[in-house]
């Protein structure tokens, strides 16, 4: 088994019918650009360098909504953007839930986010308040 650290995804454009893509443990950040992959339904970006700095995560989520319209499963575990009380002592379940609402507001077709199924209640809450749930820290 060979492992390659990805910094560019340029070559993916030749795989237009790709359905699953696992990009865990790389150096991918908020500037991640995927080609249009209309059949991609599963994307894992665990343990990369995706964060909620400034507006960049919003831009990344908008990009994903545009280029992977069939996305149903997304995992961002192990990134700064995904608050986790097991990794950071200043994060709690409320931070994680706000993150979920924000992501679900942007990616409305998701059925699973990280390790949990999206509930009907979460989806309703994301539609109403998701835009205001971006986790930010005061300067």
DSSP file (Angstrom, degrees, kcal/mol; ACC not computed):
  #  RESIDUE AA STRUCTURE BP1 BP2  ACC     N-H-->O    O-->H-N    N-H-->O    O-->H-N    TCO  KAPPA ALPHA  PHI   PSI    X-CA   Y-CA   Z-CA
    1    1 A X              0   0    0      0, 0.0     2,-0.4     0, 0.0     0, 0.0   0.000 360.0 360.0 360.0 130.5    0.0    0.0    0.0
    2    2 A X        -     0   0    0      2,-0.0     2,-0.4     0, 0.0     0, 0.0  -0.894 360.0-156.8-111.1 141.0    1.4    3.4   -1.0
    3    3 A X        -     0   0    0     -2,-0.4     2,-0.4     2,-0.0     0, 0.0  -0.960   7.7-169.2-117.0 134.6    0.4    6.7    0.6
    4    4 A X        -     0   0    0     -2,-0.4     2,-0.6     2,-0.0    -2,-0.0  -0.981  20.0-133.0-123.7 133.0    0.8   10.0   -1.2
    5    5 A X        -     0   0    0     -2,-0.4     2,-0.4    21,-0.1    21,-0.1  -0.761  27.3-145.0 -84.7 123.0    0.4   13.4    0.4
    6    6 A X        +     0   0    0     -2,-0.6    21,-1.4     1,-0.1     3,-0.1  -0.722  36.4 158.5 -94.0 136.3   -1.8   15.6   -1.9
    7    7 A X  S    S+     0   0    0     -2,-0.4     2,-0.3     1,-0.3    -1,-0.1   0.450  74.0  36.3-122.3 -16.0   -1.3   19.3   -2.3
    8    8 A X        -     0   0    0     24,-0.1    -1,-0.3    20,-0.1     3,-0.2  -0.994  51.2-167.5-140.1 143.9   -3.2   19.6   -5.7
    9    9 A X    >   +     0   0    0     -2,-0.3     3,-1.8    24,-0.3    26,-0.3   0.041  50.1 124.1-116.8  23.7   -6.2   17.8   -7.1
   10   10 A X  G >   +     0   0    0      1,-0.3     3,-1.3     2,-0.2    -1,-0.1   0.847  67.8  59.3 -53.0 -41.1   -5.7   19.0  -10.7
   11   11 A X  G >  S+     0   0    0      1,-0.2     3,-1.3    -3,-0.2    -1,-0.3   0.614  83.6  81.4 -69.5 -12.4   -5.7   15.4  -12.0
   12   12 A X  G X  S+     0   0    0     -3,-1.8     3,-2.5     1,-0.3    -1,-0.2   0.715  70.1  81.0 -67.0 -19.3   -9.2   14.7  -10.7
   13   13 A X  G <  S+     0   0    0     -3,-1.3     3,-0.3     1,-0.3    -1,-0.3   0.724  84.5  61.4 -63.0 -18.3  -10.9   16.4  -13.7
   14   14 A X  G <  S+     0   0    0     -3,-1.3    -1,-0.3     1,-0.2     2,-0.2   0.514  94.7  65.5 -83.0  -3.6  -10.3   13.3  -15.8
   15   15 A X    X   +     0   0    0     -3,-2.5     3,-1.9     1,-0.1    -1,-0.2  -0.464  58.2 154.3-113.9  58.4  -12.5   11.3  -13.4
   16   16 A X  T 3  S+     0   0    0     -3,-0.3    23,-0.6     1,-0.3    22,-0.2   0.676  71.6  52.7 -62.1 -20.6  -15.9   13.0  -14.0
   17   17 A X  T 3  S+     0   0    0     -3,-0.2    -1,-0.3    21,-0.1    20,-0.1   0.228  76.9 138.7-101.6  15.1  -17.9    9.9  -12.9
   18   18 A X    <   -     0   0    0     -3,-1.9    21,-0.3    -6,-0.2     3,-0.1  -0.341  27.3-179.5 -59.9 135.8  -16.1    9.5   -9.6
   19   19 A X        +     0   0    0      1,-0.3    22,-2.8    21,-0.2    23,-1.8   0.702  64.4  33.4-110.4 -29.5  -18.6    8.7   -6.8
   20   20 A X  E     -a   42   0A   0     20,-0.2     2,-0.4    21,-0.2    -1,-0.3  -0.992  59.1-179.0-132.8 138.7  -16.3    8.4   -3.7
   21   21 A X  E     -a   43   0A   0     21,-2.1    23,-2.2    -2,-0.4     2,-0.6  -0.964   7.0-168.2-141.8 120.8  -13.2   10.4   -2.8
   22   22 A X  E     +a   44   0A   0     -2,-0.4    23,-0.2    21,-0.2    21,-0.1  -0.939  16.0 163.5-112.3 114.8  -11.1    9.9    0.4
   23   23 A X        +     0   0    0     21,-3.1     3,-0.4    -2,-0.6     5,-0.2  -0.142  22.4 152.2-121.7  35.4   -8.6   12.7    0.9
   24   24 A X        +     0   0    0      1,-0.2    23,-0.2    21,-0.1    24,-0.1  -0.281  57.2  20.2 -67.5 151.7   -7.8   12.1    4.6
   25   25 A X  S    S+     0   0    0     21,-2.3    -1,-0.2     1,-0.2    23,-0.2   0.901  93.3 119.2  60.1  50.1   -4.4   12.9    6.1
   26   26 A X  S    S-     0   0    0     21,-0.5    -1,-0.2    -3,-0.4   -19,-0.1  -0.524  76.0-102.5-124.4-165.7   -3.2   15.4    3.5
   27   27 A X        +     0   0    0    -21,-1.4     2,-0.2    -2,-0.2    21,-0.1  -0.065  65.4 142.7-112.3  30.2   -2.2   19.1    3.5
   28   28 A X        +     0   0    0     -5,-0.2    21,-3.4    19,-0.1     2,-0.1  -0.537  24.5 177.8 -79.1 137.2   -5.4   20.4    2.0
   29   29 A X  B >   -e   49   0B   0     -2,-0.2     3,-1.7    19,-0.2    21,-0.3  -0.421  49.8 -66.5-122.3-163.6   -6.7   23.7    3.2
   30   30 A X  T 3  S+     0   0    0     19,-0.5    20,-0.1     1,-0.3    -2,-0.1   0.655 123.3  68.7 -65.3 -16.1   -9.6   26.1    2.6
   31   31 A X  T 3  S+     0   0    0      2,-0.1    -1,-0.3    28,-0.0     2,-0.0   0.300  70.7 140.2 -86.1  10.7   -8.2   26.9   -0.8
   32   32 A X    <   -     0   0    0     -3,-1.7     2,-0.5     1,-0.1    31,-0.1  -0.316  32.9-168.3 -55.4 127.0   -9.1   23.3   -1.9
   33   33 A X        -     0   0    0     -2,-0.0     2,-0.3    30,-0.0   -24,-0.3  -0.972   3.4-170.8-124.9 117.7  -10.5   23.4   -5.5
   34   34 A X        -     0   0    0     -2,-0.5     3,-0.1     1,-0.1   -24,-0.1  -0.791  24.2-120.3-100.1 147.5  -12.2   20.3   -6.9
   35   35 A X        -     0   0    0     -2,-0.3     2,-0.4   -26,-0.3    -1,-0.1  -0.337  54.1 -71.3 -72.1 169.4  -13.2   20.0  -10.5
   36   36 A X        +     0   0    0      1,-0.1     2,-0.4    -2,-0.1    32,-0.2  -0.511  55.7 175.5 -65.9 121.5  -16.9   19.5  -11.2
   37   37 A X    >   +     0   0    0     30,-2.7     3,-1.6    -2,-0.4    33,-0.3  -0.755   4.0 179.3-128.5  81.3  -17.7   15.9  -10.1
   38   38 A X  T 3  S+     0   0    0     -2,-0.4    32,-0.1     1,-0.3   -21,-0.1   0.673  78.9  46.0 -65.4 -18.6  -21.5   15.6  -10.6
   39   39 A X  T 3  S+     0   0    0    -23,-0.6     2,-0.4   -21,-0.3    -1,-0.3   0.446  79.0 120.6-102.8  -0.5  -21.7   12.0   -9.3
   40   40 A X    <   +     0   0    0     -3,-1.6    30,-0.3     1,-0.2   -21,-0.2  -0.489  24.3 161.3 -68.1 121.3  -19.6   12.4   -6.2
   41   41 A X        +     0   0    0    -22,-2.8    32,-2.4    -2,-0.4    31,-2.3   0.568  59.9  51.2-115.0 -14.9  -21.7   11.4   -3.2
   42   42 A X  E     +ab  20  73A   0    -23,-1.8   -21,-2.1    30,-0.2     2,-0.4  -0.987  56.7 167.6-130.7 126.1  -19.0   10.7   -0.6
   43   43 A X  E     -ab  21  74A   0     30,-2.5    32,-1.6    -2,-0.4     2,-0.5  -0.977   9.5-172.7-138.2 121.9  -16.1   13.0    0.3
   44   44 A X  E     +ab  22  75A   0    -23,-2.2   -21,-3.1    -2,-0.4    32,-0.2  -0.972  13.6 167.6-117.5 129.1  -13.9   12.6    3.3
   45   45 A X        +     0   0    0     30,-3.1     3,-0.5    -2,-0.5     5,-0.2  -0.169  23.4 160.9-125.1  34.3  -11.4   15.4    4.2
   46   46 A X        +     0   0    0      1,-0.2   -21,-2.3    29,-0.1   -20,-0.4  -0.261  60.5  11.6 -63.1 144.9  -10.4   14.2    7.7
   47   47 A X  S    S+     0   0    0     30,-2.6   -21,-0.5   -23,-0.2    -1,-0.2   0.921  94.5 121.3  53.8  55.8   -7.2   15.4    9.2
   48   48 A X  S    S-     0   0    0     -3,-0.5    32,-0.2   -23,-0.2   -19,-0.2  -0.288  77.1 -89.6-118.2-150.7   -6.3   18.1    6.8
   49   49 A X  B     +e   29   0B   0    -21,-3.4   -19,-0.5    -2,-0.1     2,-0.4  -0.181  67.9 140.7-122.9  40.3   -5.8   21.9    7.3
   50   50 A X        +     0   0    0    -21,-0.3    31,-2.4    -5,-0.2    30,-0.5  -0.717  24.1 166.1 -87.5 130.2   -9.3   23.2    6.9
   51   51 A X        -     0   0    0     -2,-0.4    30,-0.1    29,-0.3    -2,-0.1  -0.792  48.1-114.9-135.7 176.0  -10.3   26.0    9.3
   52   52 A X        +     0   0    0     -2,-0.2     2,-0.2     4,-0.1    -2,-0.0  -0.066  56.7 151.7-102.8  30.9  -12.9   28.7    9.9
   53   53 A X    >   -     0   0    0      2,-0.1     3,-2.0    83,-0.1     4,-0.4  -0.461  69.5 -42.1 -67.4 130.2  -10.4   31.5    9.5
   54   54 A X  T 3  S-     0   0    0      1,-0.3     3,-0.2    -2,-0.2     4,-0.1  -0.242 114.6 -37.4  50.2-126.9  -12.2   34.6    8.2
   55   55 A X  T 3> S+     0   0    0      1,-0.1     4,-1.8     2,-0.1    -1,-0.3   0.243 108.1 106.8-108.8  10.2  -14.7   33.7    5.5
   56   56 A X  H <> S+     0   0    0     -3,-2.0     4,-2.3     1,-0.2    -2,-0.1   0.830  75.4  52.1 -69.0 -33.8  -12.6   30.9    3.8
   57   57 A X  H  > S+     0   0    0     -4,-0.4     4,-2.8     2,-0.2    -1,-0.2   0.887 108.2  53.1 -69.5 -35.7  -14.6   28.0    5.1
   58   58 A X  H  > S+     0   0    0      2,-0.2     4,-2.5     1,-0.2    -2,-0.2   0.919 109.7  49.1 -59.9 -43.2  -17.8   29.6    3.8
   59   59 A X  H  X S+     0   0    0     -4,-1.8     4,-2.3     2,-0.2    -2,-0.2   0.910 111.0  49.6 -63.3 -42.5  -16.1   29.9    0.4
   60   60 A X  H  X S+     0   0    0     -4,-2.3     4,-2.5     2,-0.2    -2,-0.2   0.930 112.0  47.5 -62.5 -45.6  -15.0   26.3    0.5
   61   61 A X  H  X S+     0   0    0     -4,-2.8     4,-2.3     2,-0.2    -2,-0.2   0.889 111.6  50.5 -65.0 -38.8  -18.6   25.1    1.4
   62   62 A X  H  X S+     0   0    0     -4,-2.5     4,-1.5     2,-0.2    -1,-0.2   0.906 110.3  51.0 -62.3 -41.0  -20.0   27.2   -1.4
   63   63 A X  H  X S+     0   0    0     -4,-2.3     4,-2.6     1,-0.2     5,-0.3   0.925 109.9  48.9 -61.3 -46.0  -17.5   25.7   -3.8
   64   64 A X  H  X S+     0   0    0     -4,-2.5     4,-2.3     1,-0.2    -2,-0.2   0.904 107.7  54.8 -62.2 -41.0  -18.5   22.2   -2.7
   65   65 A X  H  < S+     0   0    0     -4,-2.3    -1,-0.2     1,-0.2    -2,-0.2   0.855 114.0  42.7 -59.8 -33.9  -22.2   23.0   -3.2
   66   66 A X  H  < S+     0   0    0     -4,-1.5     3,-0.4    -3,-0.2    -2,-0.2   0.909 121.9  33.9 -79.2 -44.4  -21.4   24.1   -6.7
   67   67 A X  H  < S+     0   0    0     -4,-2.6   -30,-2.7     1,-0.2     2,-0.2   0.679 124.0  38.9 -94.2 -17.6  -19.0   21.4   -7.9
   68   68 A X    ><  +     0   0    0     -4,-2.3     3,-1.8    -5,-0.3    -1,-0.2  -0.566  63.9 162.5-127.7  70.2  -20.3   18.3   -6.1
   69   69 A X  T 3  S+     0   0    0     -3,-0.4    -1,-0.1     1,-0.3   -31,-0.1   0.673  73.7  55.8 -66.1 -17.5  -24.1   18.7   -6.2
   70   70 A X  T 3  S+     0   0    0    -33,-0.3    -1,-0.3   -30,-0.3     2,-0.1   0.336  74.8 138.6 -94.7   6.7  -24.8   15.0   -5.4
   71   71 A X    <   +     0   0    0     -3,-1.8   -30,-0.2    -7,-0.2   -29,-0.2  -0.313  12.2 156.0 -60.4 124.5  -22.8   15.1   -2.2
   72   72 A X        +     0   0    0    -31,-2.3    39,-3.3     1,-0.3    40,-2.3   0.582  61.9  46.6-121.0 -23.4  -24.6   13.2    0.6
   73   73 A X  E     +bc  42 112A   0    -32,-2.4   -30,-2.5    38,-0.2     2,-0.4  -0.985  60.8 167.5-128.9 123.9  -21.7   12.2    3.0
   74   74 A X  E     -bc  43 113A   0     38,-1.7    40,-3.3    -2,-0.4     2,-0.4  -0.999  10.7-171.3-133.9 136.3  -19.0   14.7    4.1
   75   75 A X  E     +b   44   0A   0    -32,-1.6   -30,-3.1    -2,-0.4   -29,-0.1  -0.989  16.1 165.2-130.9 127.2  -16.5   14.2    6.9
   76   76 A X    >   +     0   0    0     -2,-0.4     3,-1.4   -32,-0.2     6,-0.3   0.059  26.7 149.3-121.4  20.3  -14.2   17.0    8.2
   77   77 A X  T 3   +     0   0    0      1,-0.2   -30,-2.6   -31,-0.1   -29,-0.2  -0.218  62.8  29.2 -58.0 145.0  -13.1   15.4   11.4
   78   78 A X  T 3  S+     0   0    0      1,-0.3     2,-0.3     4,-0.3    -1,-0.2   0.536  94.7 112.7  82.3   6.1   -9.6   16.3   12.6
   79   79 A X  S X  S-     0   0    0     -3,-1.4     3,-1.3   -32,-0.2    -1,-0.3  -0.795  77.7-120.9-104.7 153.7   -9.7   19.7   11.0
   80   80 A X  T 3  S+     0   0    0    -30,-0.5   -29,-0.3    -2,-0.3    -1,-0.1   0.829 112.7  64.8 -60.0 -30.8   -9.7   23.0   13.0
   81   81 A X  T 3  S+     0   0    0    -31,-2.4     2,-0.9     1,-0.2    -1,-0.3   0.758  92.7  67.3 -63.9 -24.5  -13.1   23.8   11.2
   82   82 A X  S <  S-     0   0    0     -3,-1.3    -4,-0.3    -6,-0.3    -1,-0.2  -0.819  87.5-140.8-101.6  96.0  -14.7   20.8   13.0
   83   83 A X        +     0   0    0     -2,-0.9     2,-0.4    12,-0.2    -3,-0.1  -0.325  25.0 179.7 -61.4 132.6  -14.8   21.7   16.7
   84   84 A X    >>  -     0   0    0      1,-0.1     4,-2.6    -4,-0.1     3,-1.0  -0.960  27.4-156.5-141.9 118.2  -14.0   18.6   18.8
   85   85 A X  T 34 S+     0   0    0     -2,-0.4     6,-0.1     1,-0.2    -1,-0.1   0.692  95.9  60.4 -68.8 -17.4  -13.9   18.6   22.6
   86   86 A X  T 34 S+     0   0    0      1,-0.1    -1,-0.2     6,-0.0     3,-0.1   0.762 115.1  33.2 -78.8 -24.2  -11.6   15.5   22.5
   87   87 A X  T <4 S+     0   0    0     -3,-1.0     2,-0.5     1,-0.3    -2,-0.2   0.798 126.6  34.5 -98.0 -37.1   -8.9   17.4   20.6
   88   88 A X    ><  -     0   0    0     -4,-2.6     3,-1.6     1,-0.1    -1,-0.3  -0.979  62.8-152.3-127.7 124.2   -9.3   20.9   22.0
   89   89 A X  T 3  S+     0   0    0     -2,-0.5    -1,-0.1     1,-0.3    -4,-0.1   0.719  95.3  61.8 -67.0 -21.2  -10.3   21.7   25.6
   90   90 A X  T 3  S+     0   0    0     -6,-0.1     2,-0.3     2,-0.0    -1,-0.3   0.350  93.0  81.1 -89.1   9.0  -12.0   25.0   24.6
   91   91 A X    <   +     0   0    0     -3,-1.6     2,-0.3    -7,-0.2    -3,-0.0  -0.848  55.7 175.6-111.1 149.0  -14.5   23.2   22.4
   92   92 A X     >  -     0   0    0     -2,-0.3     4,-1.9    -8,-0.0     3,-0.4  -0.815  49.4 -83.5-140.1-177.1  -17.7   21.5   23.5
   93   93 A X  H  > S+     0   0    0     -2,-0.3     4,-2.5     1,-0.2     5,-0.2   0.823 124.5  58.2 -61.7 -32.8  -20.8   19.8   22.0
   94   94 A X  H  > S+     0   0    0      2,-0.2     4,-2.3     1,-0.2    -1,-0.2   0.905 105.2  50.0 -64.5 -40.9  -22.5   23.2   21.5
   95   95 A X  H  > S+     0   0    0     -3,-0.4     4,-2.2     1,-0.2   -12,-0.2   0.923 111.7  48.8 -60.7 -43.9  -19.6   24.3   19.3
   96   96 A X  H  X S+     0   0    0     -4,-1.9     4,-2.3     1,-0.2    -2,-0.2   0.903 110.4  50.3 -64.3 -40.6  -19.9   21.1   17.3
   97   97 A X  H  X S+     0   0    0     -4,-2.5     4,-2.4     2,-0.2    -1,-0.2   0.898 109.2  51.0 -66.8 -39.0  -23.6   21.5   16.9
   98   98 A X  H  X S+     0   0    0     -4,-2.3     4,-2.3     2,-0.2    -1,-0.2   0.913 109.4  51.7 -61.8 -41.9  -23.3   25.1   15.6
   99   99 A X  H  X S+     0   0    0     -4,-2.2     4,-2.6     1,-0.2     5,-0.2   0.923 108.8  50.9 -58.1 -45.7  -20.7   23.8   13.1
  100  100 A X  H  X S+     0   0    0     -4,-2.3     4,-2.9     1,-0.2     5,-0.2   0.928 109.4  49.9 -60.3 -45.8  -23.2   21.2   11.9
  101  101 A X  H  X S+     0   0    0     -4,-2.4     4,-1.8     1,-0.2    -1,-0.2   0.911 112.1  48.7 -59.5 -42.2  -25.9   23.7   11.5
  102  102 A X  H  X S+     0   0    0     -4,-2.3     4,-1.5    31,-0.3    -2,-0.2   0.937 113.6  44.8 -64.9 -46.8  -23.6   26.0    9.4
  103  103 A X  H  X S+     0   0    0     -4,-2.6     4,-2.9     1,-0.2     3,-0.2   0.916 113.6  50.5 -63.9 -42.8  -22.4   23.1    7.2
  104  104 A X  H  < S+     0   0    0     -4,-2.9    -1,-0.2     1,-0.2    -2,-0.2   0.811 105.6  56.9 -67.4 -29.2  -25.9   21.8    6.7
  105  105 A X  H  < S+     0   0    0     -4,-1.8     3,-0.3    -5,-0.2    -1,-0.2   0.883 115.3  37.6 -64.4 -38.2  -27.1   25.3    5.8
  106  106 A X  H  < S+     0   0    0     -4,-1.5     2,-0.7     1,-0.2    -2,-0.2   0.849 123.5  39.7 -82.0 -37.3  -24.5   25.4    3.0
  107  107 A X    ><  +     0   0    0     -4,-2.9     3,-1.4    -5,-0.1    -1,-0.2  -0.764  68.2 173.2-117.7  83.4  -24.7   21.8    1.9
  108  108 A X  T 3   +     0   0    0     -2,-0.7    -1,-0.1    -3,-0.3    -4,-0.1   0.574  69.6  61.4 -75.2 -11.5  -28.4   21.0    2.0
  109  109 A X  T 3  S+     0   0    0    -38,-0.1    -1,-0.3   -40,-0.0    -5,-0.1   0.467  73.7 124.7 -92.8  -0.9  -28.3   17.5    0.4
  110  110 A X    <   +     0   0    0     -3,-1.4   -37,-0.2     1,-0.2   -38,-0.2  -0.327  32.3 177.1 -63.9 137.1  -26.1   16.0    3.1
  111  111 A X  S    S+     0   0    0    -39,-3.3     7,-3.2     1,-0.3     2,-0.4   0.630  75.0  29.5-105.6 -26.7  -27.5   12.9    4.8
  112  112 A X  E     -cD  73 117A   0    -40,-2.3   -38,-1.7     5,-0.3     2,-0.4  -0.998  61.5-170.6-134.0 137.8  -24.4   12.3    6.9
  113  113 A X  E >   -cD  74 116A   0      3,-2.5     3,-2.0    -2,-0.4     2,-0.4  -0.989  69.2 -39.1-128.3 122.8  -21.9   14.8    8.4
  114  114 A X  T 3  S-     0   0    0    -40,-3.3   -68,-0.0    -2,-0.4   -40,-0.0  -0.492 125.5 -25.1  59.8-117.6  -18.8   13.4   10.0
  115  115 A X  T 3  S+     0   0    0     -2,-0.4     2,-0.4     2,-0.1    -1,-0.3   0.400 121.2  82.3-106.0   3.5  -20.0   10.3   11.9
  116  116 A X  E <  S-D  113   0A   0     -3,-2.0    -3,-2.5     3,-0.0     2,-0.1  -0.885  75.1-119.8-119.3 141.9  -23.6   11.2   12.4
  117  117 A X  E     -D  112   0A   0     -2,-0.4     2,-0.4    -5,-0.2    -5,-0.3  -0.466  37.6-110.8 -67.8 142.4  -26.7   11.0   10.3
  118  118 A X        -     0   0    0     -7,-3.2     2,-0.2    -2,-0.1    -1,-0.1  -0.652  36.1-144.8 -77.0 125.6  -28.4   14.3    9.6
  119  119 A X     >  -     0   0    0     -2,-0.4     4,-2.3     1,-0.1     5,-0.2  -0.500  20.1-116.7 -90.0 161.4  -31.7   14.5   11.5
  120  120 A X  H  > S+     0   0    0      1,-0.2     4,-2.3     2,-0.2     5,-0.2   0.897 117.6  52.5 -60.6 -41.1  -34.9   16.1   10.3
  121  121 A X  H  > S+     0   0    0      2,-0.2     4,-2.6     1,-0.2    -1,-0.2   0.912 108.8  49.3 -62.5 -43.5  -34.7   18.5   13.3
  122  122 A X  H  > S+     0   0    0      2,-0.2     4,-2.8     1,-0.2    -2,-0.2   0.923 110.2  51.1 -61.2 -44.1  -31.1   19.5   12.4
  123  123 A X  H  X S+     0   0    0     -4,-2.3     4,-1.9     2,-0.2    -2,-0.2   0.914 111.5  47.4 -60.9 -43.5  -32.1   20.1    8.8
  124  124 A X  H  X S+     0   0    0     -4,-2.3     4,-1.7     1,-0.2    -1,-0.2   0.919 113.5  47.7 -63.4 -44.5  -35.0   22.4    9.9
  125  125 A X  H  X>S+     0   0    0     -4,-2.6     4,-3.3     1,-0.2     5,-0.6   0.886 109.6  53.6 -64.1 -39.4  -32.7   24.3   12.3
  126  126 A X  H  X5S+     0   0    0     -4,-2.8     4,-1.4     1,-0.2     5,-0.4   0.875 107.4  51.2 -63.9 -38.2  -30.0   24.7    9.7
  127  127 A X  H  <5S+     0   0    0     -4,-1.9    -1,-0.2    -5,-0.2    -2,-0.2   0.892 118.8  36.6 -65.3 -39.0  -32.5   26.2    7.3
  128  128 A X  H  <5S+     0   0    0     -4,-1.7    -2,-0.2    -5,-0.1    -3,-0.2   0.923 139.9   5.9 -80.5 -47.5  -33.7   28.7    9.9
  129  129 A X  H ><5S+     0   0    0     -4,-3.3     3,-1.7    -5,-0.2    -3,-0.2   0.429  93.5 104.1-121.8  -0.7  -30.5   29.6   11.7
  130  130 A X  G ><<S+     0   0    0     -4,-1.4     3,-1.7    -5,-0.6     4,-0.1   0.821  76.5  60.8 -56.9 -36.5  -27.6   27.9   10.0
  131  131 A X  G 3  S+     0   0    0     -5,-0.4     3,-0.4     1,-0.3    -1,-0.3   0.755 107.4  47.2 -62.6 -23.2  -26.3   31.1    8.3
  132  132 A X  G <  S+     0   0    0     -3,-1.7    -1,-0.3     1,-0.2    -2,-0.2   0.304  93.1  81.3-100.4   8.3  -25.7   32.6   11.7
  133  133 A X    <   +     0   0    0     -3,-1.7   -31,-0.3    -4,-0.2    -1,-0.2   0.336  50.6 134.7-100.8   6.8  -24.0   29.6   13.2
  134  134 A X        -     0   0    0     -3,-0.4     2,-0.6    -4,-0.1   -35,-0.1  -0.376  59.6-124.1 -58.5 127.7  -20.5   30.1   11.9
  135  135 A X        +     0   0    0    -54,-0.1     2,-0.3    -2,-0.1    -1,-0.1  -0.645  43.1 166.7 -79.5 118.2  -18.1   29.5   14.8
  136  136 A X        -     0   0    0     -2,-0.6     2,-0.4   -83,-0.0   -83,-0.1  -0.925  29.0-138.8-131.1 156.9  -15.9   32.5   15.3
  137  137 A X        -     0   0    0     -2,-0.3     2,-0.1     2,-0.0    -2,-0.0  -0.945  26.0-117.9-113.7 135.7  -13.6   33.8   18.0
  138  138 A X              0   0    0     -2,-0.4     0, 0.0     1,-0.1     0, 0.0  -0.393 360.0 360.0 -67.0 149.7  -13.5   37.4   19.0
  139  139 A X              0   0    0     -2,-0.1    -1,-0.1     0, 0.0    -2,-0.0   0.467 360.0 360.0 -84.5 360.0  -10.1   39.2   18.5
